[in-house]
């Protein structure tokens, strides 16, 4: 059974949601029959990479608020991340366009390395404070996860996989995705946001029990997510 997951590497709830989903998958008795496919989604396709400011400074500027208020806003997200064993470091997170990182993810998927690269890219941005729009950084992340550095460099200097990223985003638009993470189970049921592990497990069991039966209209259960306007709640 296939599960498609739309997410952005820049999205903190996408990393939290990934952990909650993985926890549910560990409890799911038929996990060996699940195929996870990562789909590209950019919260702000036009954002300019600005390595000299961090995510908190960018939030304060974008929302026209004092820096202290922006720092307070991210504490809720940091607390949620800590509960899943993640140590977000927004004070070091580089403001970066994620398009090339998504292209790299598609390249990795073509070599059956999508899961490894998805995890590595999220960690690089949200935990390690690396610039995910820097080619040398992307090549380093790729080689650390078993990809050929020369092949990655060649890909990054081309427009390869740009179409695949756009196709994912168009598909998301067609099914009404307005925020990420967004999980679609067997094209039947969807979970929007980083919901509790129990919600993922319940949907896994329900979708599996109806696997390969007639597909009803998409039913969405909503939780914490980041939307296309850059709001995370």
C-alpha positions in Angstrom: 0.0 0.0 0.0 1.4 3.4 -1.0 1.5 6.4 1.2 2.4 9.7 -0.4 3.7 12.5 1.8 4.0 16.1 0.7 6.4 18.2 2.7 8.9 21.0 2.6 12.4 20.7 4.0 12.0 24.1 5.5 8.9 23.1 7.4 9.4 22.2 11.1 6.0 20.4 11.4 7.1 18.2 8.5 10.0 16.8 10.5 7.8 16.4 13.6 5.1 14.8 11.5 7.6 12.4 10.0 8.6 11.2 13.5 5.0 10.7 14.6 4.2 8.8 11.4 7.3 6.6 11.8 6.3 5.8 15.4 2.9 4.7 14.1 4.5 2.6 11.4 6.6 0.8 14.0 3.4 -0.2 15.8 1.6 -1.2 12.5 1.6 -4.9 12.1 1.7 -4.8 8.3 4.5 -2.2 7.9 6.4 -4.4 5.5 3.6 -3.9 3.0 3.9 -0.1 3.1 5.6 2.0 0.4 6.4 5.6 1.4 6.9 8.1 -1.4 8.1 11.6 -0.5 6.5 14.4 -2.6 7.9 18.0 -3.0 6.1 21.0 -1.7 7.5 24.5 -1.3 5.9 26.7 1.3 7.4 29.8 -0.4 8.8 29.0 -3.9 10.0 32.6 -4.3 11.9 32.9 -1.1 15.5 34.2 -1.5 18.3 32.4 0.2 19.8 34.7 2.9 22.6 32.9 4.7 23.3 36.0 6.8 20.0 35.8 8.8 18.4 33.0 10.7 14.9 31.6 10.7 13.8 33.6 13.8 15.1 36.9 12.3 13.3 36.1 9.1 10.0 35.3 10.9 10.2 38.6 12.8 10.8 40.6 9.6 8.1 38.7 7.6 5.5 39.1 10.4 6.5 42.7 11.3 7.1 41.8 15.0 9.8 42.3 17.6 12.5 39.6 17.6 11.6 38.6 21.2 8.0 37.9 20.0 9.3 35.7 17.2 11.5 33.8 19.6 8.5 33.2 21.9 6.5 31.9 18.9 9.0 29.2 18.0 9.2 27.9 21.5 5.9 25.9 21.0 7.4 24.2 18.0 10.7 23.5 19.8 8.8 21.9 22.6 6.8 19.7 20.2 10.1 18.7 18.5 11.7 17.8 21.8 8.9 15.4 22.5 9.8 13.5 19.4 13.6 13.5 20.1 14.4 16.4 17.8 16.5 19.4 18.8 15.5 22.3 16.5 17.9 25.1 16.3 16.1 28.0 14.8 18.7 30.5 15.8 21.1 28.8 13.4 18.6 27.7 10.7 19.6 29.4 7.4 16.9 31.1 5.4 17.2 29.1 2.1 15.1 28.3 -0.9 14.4 24.6 -0.9 14.0 24.0 -4.7 17.4 22.5 -5.3 17.2 20.3 -2.2 13.9 19.0 -3.6 15.6 18.2 -6.9 18.3 16.4 -5.0 15.6 14.4 -3.2 14.1 13.3 -6.5 17.6 12.3 -7.7 18.0 10.2 -4.5 14.5 8.7 -5.0 15.6 7.5 -8.5 18.4 5.6 -6.8 16.2 4.2 -3.9 17.8 6.6 -1.4 14.8 8.9 -0.9 14.1 8.0 2.7 17.8 8.6 3.7 18.0 11.9 1.9 14.7 13.2 3.3 15.9 12.6 6.8 19.3 14.1 6.2 18.0 17.2 4.5 15.5 17.9 7.3 18.2 17.4 9.9 20.6 19.6 8.0 18.2 22.5 7.9 16.3 22.4 11.1 18.9 20.9 13.5 22.4 21.5 12.1 21.8 24.9 10.6 23.2 24.1 7.2 22.4 26.0 4.0 20.2 23.7 1.9 20.5 25.9 -1.1 24.3 25.6 -1.2 25.6 23.1 -3.8 28.7 22.1 -1.8 26.5 21.5 1.2 24.0 19.4 -0.8 26.8 17.4 -2.4 28.3 16.7 1.1 24.9 15.6 2.4 24.4 13.3 -0.6 27.8 11.7 -0.4 27.4 11.1 3.3 24.3 9.1 2.4 25.8 6.9 -0.3 25.3 9.0 -3.4 28.0 9.8 -6.0 29.2 13.3 -5.4 30.2 13.9 -9.1 26.8 12.7 -10.3 25.1 15.0 -7.7 27.2 18.0 -8.8 26.3 17.4 -12.5 22.7 17.2 -11.6 22.7 20.4 -9.5 24.3 22.3 -12.4 21.5 21.2 -14.7 17.7 21.6 -14.6 17.3 17.8 -14.0 14.3 16.9 -11.8 13.0 20.4 -11.9 10.0 19.1 -13.7 9.4 16.4 -11.1 9.3 19.0 -8.3 6.8 21.0 -10.3 4.7 17.9 -11.0 4.5 17.1 -7.3 3.4 20.7 -6.5 0.8 20.6 -9.2 -0.5 17.3 -8.0 -0.8 18.8 -4.5 -2.7 21.7 -5.8 -5.1 19.4 -7.7 -6.0 17.5 -4.6 -6.4 20.7 -2.5 -3.2 20.6 -0.4 -2.8 24.0 1.3 -0.4 23.1 4.0 2.2 20.5 4.9 2.9 17.9 6.0 0.1 16.1 4.1 -0.1 12.3 4.1 -2.3 10.4 1.6 -3.0 6.7 2.4 -3.7 4.5 -0.6 -5.3 7.5 -2.4 -8.3 7.2 0.1 -7.6 8.9 3.3 -5.4 11.9 4.2 -3.9 13.4 7.3 -3.0 17.1 7.2 -0.4 18.2 9.8 1.7 16.6 12.5 -1.1 14.8 14.3 -0.7 12.4 17.2 0.9 9.0 16.5 -2.4 7.3 17.4 -4.1 9.2 14.6 -1.6 7.9 12.1 -1.9 4.4 13.4 -5.7 4.5 13.2 -5.6 5.7 9.6 -3.0 3.1 8.7 -5.2 0.4 10.0 -8.3 1.8 8.3 -6.7 2.2 4.9 -5.1 -1.2 5.1 -8.4 -2.9 5.9 -9.8 -1.3 2.7 -6.7 -1.8 0.6 -7.4 -2.3 -3.1 -11.1 -1.7 -2.6 -13.1 1.0 -4.3 -11.6 4.4 -3.4 -14.0 6.9 -1.9 -13.5 10.7 -1.9 -10.4 11.9 0.0 -11.2 12.4 3.7 -8.9 14.8 5.5 -8.1 15.0 9.2 -6.3 18.2 10.2 -3.5 19.0 12.7 -0.5 21.3 13.1 1.0 22.3 9.8 2.7 25.2 7.9 0.6 26.8 5.2 1.5 28.4 1.9 1.5 31.9 3.5 4.3 30.8 5.9 2.1 30.5 8.9 2.9 27.5 11.2 0.3 26.6 13.8 
